[in-house]
Amino acid sequence: MWSSRLKIEKLTLRCDVQNGHPGHTTVPYFINKFTPHTNTLNALNQNHWAPGAVNKQERRKWARAGRMHAGNHPGSFNTPSFLSPLGGYGHPFLTDYAYDKYQSKKQKAKKRKLAPTEEASGPSNFTDNDTGGNFMDVDPPVLTHELEEALAAPLVPLEPVPQGRGHRSKQPTWKLLQQQPVGPSPLPSPPPVAVSNAGSDSDDDLLPTSITGTVWRMIRTACNTFGLYREYPIMPTYNPDDFLGLDDYSDAATVPTTAPEHVSPLSAHPAAGAEPVSNPYHPFKNSTVHGLMEWSWTGSAMKSLSEVARLITFLKSDKFKKEDLEDFDVRSETAKFDKHLEGALQDGWKESEVTIQVPDGKPHSPGSIPTFSVSGLFHRSLVQVITSTVQEASARFFHYTPFRSFWKTEDKLPQQIFDKLYSSDVMLDAHAKLQSQPCEPGCTLERVVLGLMLWSDSTHLASFGSASLWPIYLFFGNQSKWTRVKPTTNSCHHIVYIPKLPDSFHDFFVELTGQGPTADILTHCRRELMHAVWQCLLDAEFLEVYKHGIVIECPDGIRRRFYLRIFTYSADYPEKVLLATIRNLGSCPCPTCLIPKEKIPEVGQKLDNRCRTTTRHVDDECHHWTVKIAREFIYEKDKGVKSAAVERLLAKESLVPTTNAFSCLPHFNFFRMLVPDFMHEFELAVQALNTRYRQVPTFGRSTIRRFTENASSMKKLAARNYEDLLQCAIPVFDGLLPEEHNDTLLSLLFTLAEWHCLGKLRLHTDMTIGWLEQCTANLGKQLRHFQKYTCSFFETQELPKEEAARSRCRKKAASSRTRQAGSDRPAQSGPSASSANSKAKGFNLIMYKLHALGDYVRNIKLFGTSDSYSTQPGELEHRRVKKYYVHTNKNRAVRQMTR
């Protein structure tokens, strides 16, 4: 130690101030290798300290010296005083006096470290250089009127600090802080948000200072009786929770409601400013006709005993008069009602046609590529739907300012709560980016992020026949999920009914090329149709509003500028593949990352979690260029859709030669909006047995219902049925396998049930998120053990329905080959096609449903809990379109459903 000190005393430190910045020094080459305090290290790195020769023990001593002698002013050099340019005391060398003072301060620091400390109730003495504390641990100052004005004042730049030794301001000790008088009690909470404290957030990227000079303030509300409080980035101008009651969250008959008296859906609702109608039963003549038409067009589509009882009640009432039915005609009254609805409703449905490019295997110039038009696209303008929704009375429940929710536990360690979209990190990040952008010229209105949540799924409209519909639904993330997912609130908006590729496309392709389209051509054209529909929806009007916003007057009478942002798109895996423009079960089957198919069984491992982040799909210029070159090969250089040239470009990342419609949105990565689907990807993937399930008794009020005769067939089961199968799996499977494998199976089933419970939680905290992450790791480990040891002990075969499906596919393939050969003779079904033997089938872990389990933790942190963006609300909305279909005459039914 003394030899090192003598070496240091023989050298001179000089200070050079460069460019007027104090504290920028030129230091000898040997001081770089010691390890100072964090802030000192940053300063040393910025001032280019050269390498030297100081051992590890000396580095620690210099680091402790740096912590004790660091300056408090922002911009101070934060180096030990005896290493200052003038030796700390105006002498060009390090004197014995400076070194002795360093030793004495080191001993004092050791005594303070060993002395017992007590928890003080005074304010925090953390400085800007302290990094070990949590700003939540200390209550922020009370938000008074003077403090709010001071926060709103513009920032004043700090004056430059004179060069030289940094001055260290002394901090009061805990003993002095305890003797300070108690501060005044907080002021009453101002409406509509009960604000009691204010603090600052340390996340500069999330809450930056806007270009317009607005100072960001973290506004913290008071804790309620459950220990819950919120943190807003700015003072909210409207809090819809002040207007929500118990009747808004529950449909129970025992809850008193403040809703108006029941109004018939067929009653005429006059438009604003229209003159009142003298006939209360308009457009019908009298109460008798109105009652009959109401019974016919409302209630259940299949008239049951209760519907007949409702009709009899009307016939017995005073509103029914027999003489009013003398000239009654059902067809004319229905036509009159349709004419009335055409003038009264302003849903904005339009019928259009879209055009797709068709590859025919011939070279073309960009302007001569063959196209095919698909008609029957019924859609609505997204901007009109959004404008009408924000203006109507139900929008009074919208949140315009996002926030974070916290739960303060008994040990006073707050935990963040993840539940709704408007309290998620992705919504706060979008809000911060919007506020940091310059305002529109001449506009001083409040800027609000309007979160769009999309659903799409095809459905059958009838039990018999081929009638189907492919709708896209729109929900708003600014609305609470407790009211949004209820079908009775009518929070779902139908924006488009996607047409299917018509049968006439086959004749068009035969006329174009002389042969029928292959499976690859049909798949490519269906992808092109999907994105052509979205290009029609994301029109110039939507892009203008997306970039510059739209001014809408809200139900509270305040005009705000809304900016549209798409956050989630809920769909099953086949539709995710279409939306992400990737291959179905390709080498990289995940729509959000590039993990290879053979790495899927590693779910839950740390390497798998890291790869999900580092190998994510990104919609960047490289992605656009790759797809563009592939399309040029197909349409301009007579290459096939699956040709070798196209495969070399796209096969590595499982891409397809289709331009994604969402790429037109600026600064938007459409891969991130594809959230996991809990219902299709977990609940509908559970397998079961038959005999023991039939022995399970019912439980509760529709909690566990009676299972079907053949549970393993999985025919026409809802998500609720699959959930019941999983909940009853442990007693059903217990004892079916030998003892050494029975414990493994029961442990796996228990972990599956545990993960299912955590994944479906409607309110998550930091603690439960950690449980879900650990449970995912345990589930992946047990699945790999089950496949490696238990499954290898048994020989399993495919189910009868799987064997029959394989046989049908073989017959279909043989028939297709016969048609392509030009023969009209049907394919002969030999013994191999009709009576194929069952194939051995093992336990397969290479499936996307297993890979998706690892994405739930990240998506819950980003978008909230899984029930907010599950496909279940979209499945429930299918009931409405099926009711519409029943009331049509089945001829061009979609056109009638949009009227």
Order of alpha helices (4+ residues) and beta strands (2+ residues): alpha-alpha-alpha-alpha-alpha-alpha-beta-beta-beta-alpha-alpha-alpha-alpha-beta-beta-alpha-beta-beta-alpha-beta-beta-beta-beta-alpha-beta-alpha-alpha-alpha-beta-beta-alpha-alpha-alpha-alpha-alpha-alpha-alpha-alpha-alpha-beta-alpha-alpha-alpha-alpha-alpha-alpha-alpha
